[in-house]
């Protein structure tokens, strides 16, 4: 009996990233965590943004909005107050 084949096999590719990005990623990940898995998850989230938005909780959406550079300062302050983020700053 042979091994089952993966329904969505992985394929090695080569990409170019800024050294500072790689350094930041390496600081974020532990020794046992995979860069490839992190990048795969990040791409999946970006490509499936509609799915993420539908599945995200209101709190996740509000906090994501707060992190955007184009978030209006008043909305930023309201979200911060709503989730008591002022005490974390």
C-alpha positions in Angstrom: 0.0 0.0 0.0 1.6 3.3 -1.1 1.6 6.7 0.7 -1.4 9.0 0.0 -0.5 12.0 -2.0 -1.2 15.5 -0.6 -4.3 17.1 -2.0 -2.5 20.4 -2.1 1.3 19.7 -2.3 3.9 22.2 -1.4 6.3 23.6 -3.9 9.7 25.3 -3.2 10.1 28.8 -4.7 12.7 31.6 -4.3 11.8 35.1 -3.2 13.8 38.2 -2.3 13.1 40.1 0.9 14.9 43.1 2.5 17.4 42.0 5.1 15.6 44.1 7.7 12.4 42.2 7.0 14.1 38.9 7.5 15.8 40.1 10.7 12.4 41.3 12.1 10.8 38.0 11.1 13.6 36.0 12.8 13.1 38.1 16.0 9.4 37.4 16.0 9.7 33.6 15.4 11.0 31.1 17.9 13.8 28.6 16.9 11.2 25.9 16.2 8.8 28.1 14.2 9.0 28.0 10.4 9.5 31.0 8.2 7.7 29.2 5.4 4.7 28.5 7.6 4.5 32.1 8.7 4.8 33.4 5.1 2.2 30.8 3.9 -0.3 31.9 6.7 0.3 35.6 5.9 -0.3 35.1 2.2 -3.4 33.0 2.9 -4.8 35.8 5.1 -4.1 38.4 2.5 -5.5 36.4 -0.4 -8.5 35.4 1.7 -9.2 38.8 3.2 -12.9 38.5 2.5 -13.1 35.3 4.5 -11.0 36.8 7.3 -13.3 39.8 7.5 -16.4 37.6 7.7 -14.9 35.3 10.3 -13.2 38.0 12.4 -14.8 39.1 15.7 -15.9 42.7 16.1 -13.0 43.3 18.5 -10.4 41.9 16.0 -11.9 44.2 13.3 -11.8 47.2 15.6 -8.2 46.6 16.7 -7.2 46.1 13.0 -8.8 49.4 12.1 -7.0 51.1 15.0 -3.7 49.9 13.6 -4.2 51.4 10.2 -2.3 54.6 9.3 -5.3 56.2 7.8 -7.5 55.7 10.8 -9.1 59.0 11.9 -7.7 60.2 15.2 -11.2 60.4 16.7 -12.0 56.8 15.8 -8.5 55.8 17.0 -9.3 57.4 20.4 -12.8 55.8 20.6 -11.5 52.3 19.9 -8.7 52.9 22.4 -11.2 53.9 25.1 -13.6 51.1 24.2 -11.0 48.4 24.6 -9.1 50.2 27.4 -5.9 50.5 25.3 -4.9 53.9 26.8 -3.6 52.0 29.9 -1.3 49.9 27.6 0.4 52.9 26.0 
